[in-house]
Amino acid sequence: MHSVGENINQLFFLTALAVWTGGIFVVAIVAPIIFRVAQSRDQAGAIVAAALEQFDRLRLIGTAVLLATSVVHYAKWVDQVNGTLATRYALLAGMVFFAAAVRFVVTPRLQRLNREIGSFDREGRTVNRQRFNDLHRWNSTLTTFELLCGLAVFYTL
């Protein structure tokens, strides 16, 4: 039987994890739709970039909540670390690593290239456009790994 404190801690942990992984799903579904229905690629890019900026804030909050609840859980209710708990913490570390790589490495480079390119509506195939596309693929790959780590964390519960 879990204590009330442990249940509340678990609630915050699960909520943060669900918002984080669910947010990745939402972005993956909504971004292509925005690019399909927006009047221009520039407009779609601005909308998606603004949404991703907000999602990055949620990631940061999620990281803090997951870290805090994990520390509290470990300190108050765990007598010894078993394989499942160690796996959960490793997967959480993976989520943070992939999110940090996207936020602090890939995103600034994408933003810089976006400024250099100017308009995607009139820009044809250029070196900067190819670099942007390559970085976008890296962004998608890292975010996919972030999502897979998050989903695997649910499996460890």
C-alpha positions as CSV (number, residue, x, y, z in Angstrom):
1,M,0.0,0.0,0.0
2,H,1.4,3.4,-1.0
3,S,1.2,6.4,1.3
4,V,-0.6,9.6,0.3
5,G,2.7,11.4,-0.2
6,E,4.0,8.6,-2.5
7,N,0.7,8.7,-4.5
8,I,0.9,12.5,-4.9
9,N,4.6,12.3,-6.0
10,Q,3.7,9.6,-8.5
11,L,0.8,11.8,-9.8
12,F,3.2,14.7,-10.5
13,F,5.8,12.3,-12.1
14,L,3.2,10.8,-14.4
15,T,1.6,14.1,-15.3
16,A,5.0,15.6,-16.2
17,L,5.9,12.5,-18.3
18,A,2.5,12.4,-20.0
19,V,2.7,16.1,-20.9
20,W,6.2,15.8,-22.2
21,T,5.7,12.7,-24.3
22,G,2.2,13.8,-25.3
23,G,3.5,17.1,-26.4
24,I,5.9,15.4,-28.8
25,F,2.9,13.5,-30.3
26,V,0.9,16.7,-30.7
27,V,3.8,18.5,-32.4
28,A,4.4,15.5,-34.7
29,I,0.7,15.6,-35.7
30,V,0.0,19.3,-35.9
31,A,3.2,20.6,-37.6
32,P,2.6,18.8,-41.0
33,I,-1.0,20.0,-40.9
34,I,0.1,23.6,-40.4
35,F,2.5,23.4,-43.3
36,R,-0.3,21.9,-45.5
37,V,-2.9,24.5,-44.7
38,A,-0.9,27.7,-44.2
39,Q,-0.8,30.2,-47.0
40,S,3.0,30.1,-47.1
41,R,5.9,28.1,-45.9
42,D,7.2,31.2,-44.1
43,Q,3.9,31.6,-42.2
44,A,3.8,27.9,-41.3
45,G,7.4,28.0,-40.2
46,A,6.7,31.0,-37.9
47,I,3.6,29.2,-36.3
48,V,5.5,25.9,-35.8
49,A,8.5,27.8,-34.4
50,A,6.4,29.7,-31.9
51,A,4.7,26.4,-30.8
52,L,8.0,24.7,-30.4
53,E,9.3,27.5,-28.3
54,Q,6.3,27.0,-25.9
55,F,6.9,23.3,-26.0
56,D,10.5,23.8,-25.0
57,R,9.3,25.6,-21.9
58,L,7.1,22.6,-21.1
59,R,10.1,20.3,-21.6
60,L,12.1,22.4,-19.1
61,I,9.3,22.3,-16.5
62,G,8.8,18.6,-17.2
63,T,12.5,18.0,-16.6
64,A,12.4,19.8,-13.3
65,V,9.3,17.9,-12.1
66,L,10.7,14.5,-13.2
67,L,14.0,15.2,-11.5
68,A,12.4,16.5,-8.3
69,T,9.8,13.6,-8.1
70,S,12.5,11.1,-8.9
71,V,14.8,12.4,-6.1
72,V,11.9,12.5,-3.6
73,H,10.8,9.0,-4.6
74,Y,14.3,7.6,-4.3
75,A,15.1,9.4,-1.0
76,K,11.8,8.6,0.8
77,W,10.6,5.3,-0.6
78,V,13.4,3.3,-2.2
79,D,15.5,1.0,0.0
80,Q,17.6,-0.3,-2.9
81,V,17.9,0.4,-6.6
82,N,16.7,-2.5,-8.7
83,G,17.2,-3.0,-12.4
84,T,13.8,-1.5,-13.3
85,L,14.4,1.7,-11.3
86,A,17.9,2.0,-12.8
87,T,16.5,1.5,-16.2
88,R,13.8,4.2,-15.6
89,Y,16.5,6.7,-14.5
90,A,18.7,5.9,-17.5
91,L,15.7,6.4,-19.8
92,L,14.9,9.7,-18.1
93,A,18.5,10.8,-18.6
94,G,18.2,9.8,-22.2
95,M,15.1,12.0,-22.6
96,V,16.9,15.0,-21.0
97,F,20.0,14.4,-23.2
98,F,18.0,14.2,-26.5
99,A,15.9,17.2,-25.5
100,A,19.0,19.2,-24.5
101,A,20.7,18.3,-27.8
102,V,17.6,19.6,-29.7
103,R,17.2,22.7,-27.6
104,F,20.8,23.8,-27.2
105,V,22.6,22.5,-30.4
106,V,20.1,21.8,-33.2
107,T,17.5,24.6,-32.6
108,P,20.0,27.5,-32.5
109,R,21.6,26.3,-35.8
110,L,18.2,26.0,-37.4
111,Q,17.3,29.5,-36.3
112,R,20.5,30.9,-37.6
113,L,20.1,29.2,-41.0
114,N,16.4,30.3,-41.1
115,R,17.6,33.9,-40.7
116,E,20.3,33.5,-43.4
117,I,17.8,31.9,-45.9
118,G,15.2,34.6,-45.4
119,S,12.2,33.3,-47.2
120,F,11.5,29.6,-47.8
121,D,8.7,30.6,-50.2
122,R,11.1,32.0,-52.8
123,E,14.3,30.2,-51.9
124,G,15.2,27.3,-54.2
125,R,17.8,24.5,-53.5
126,T,20.8,26.2,-52.0
127,V,23.6,25.1,-49.7
128,N,21.9,26.7,-46.7
129,R,18.6,25.1,-47.6
130,Q,20.3,21.7,-47.7
131,R,21.9,22.3,-44.4
132,F,18.6,23.3,-42.9
133,N,17.0,20.1,-44.2
134,D,19.8,18.0,-42.8
135,L,19.5,19.7,-39.4
136,H,15.7,19.2,-39.5
137,R,16.2,15.5,-40.0
138,W,18.6,15.5,-37.0
139,N,16.0,17.3,-35.0
140,S,13.3,14.7,-36.0
141,T,15.6,11.8,-35.2
142,L,16.7,13.1,-31.8
143,T,13.1,13.9,-30.9
144,T,12.0,10.4,-31.9
145,F,14.6,9.0,-29.6
146,E,13.4,11.3,-26.9
147,L,9.8,10.1,-27.4
148,L,10.9,6.4,-27.4
149,C,12.7,6.9,-24.1
150,G,9.6,8.6,-22.6
151,L,7.4,5.7,-23.8
152,A,9.8,3.2,-22.3
153,V,9.7,5.0,-19.0
154,F,5.9,4.3,-18.9
155,Y,6.8,0.6,-19.3
156,T,9.1,0.7,-16.2
157,L,6.3,1.9,-13.9
